[in-house]
Amino acid sequence: MILETGVVTRVAGRRVWVSASSQTECERCAQGRGCGGVFMNALLQDRLRQVKAVAQEELVVGQRVNLALAEQDLLTAAVLSYLLPTLSLVLGALVGHSLWPGDIGAILGSVLGLLMVVGGLRFFVRLAYYRGRFMPTAKACYSNVAD
């Protein structure tokens, strides 16, 4: 399980929006030699920090929660996001080249293959969203320290 903590910012039934705290960058990122996560955070700003989740219990705005995401869901999402479109480009180029020899056929085939896969993925992601798949679960944080 991948775990993160955050604060509930909005509640709509079993769906909650959580403002996740940004992680402290590693040493390499602080020196500017990291993976580029700091650059992406600067580009996307707060969009990366707002997470939709499925509430496991009744939550209220302002409540601290633990977010949990299964590694298998993350791996599946990565395959769907990166591997499938890449394969569709290559296979589309091969099919396009075989139907219409030359660069134009390969280009048209790869673009059509990519558009078909992206359209299918959009449908799949919306269906998965309504079923609550690939979304982290949110559970209230309870402190073990007595005040």
ABEGO torsion letter per residue (X at the ends): XBBBBBBBABBBEABBBBBBBBBBBBAAAAAGABAGAAAAAAAAEAAAABBBBBBABBBBBGBBBBBBBBAAAAAAAAAAAAAAAAAAAAAAAAAAAAABBEAAAAAAAAAAAAAAAAAAAAAAAAAAAAAGBGBBBBBBBBBABBX
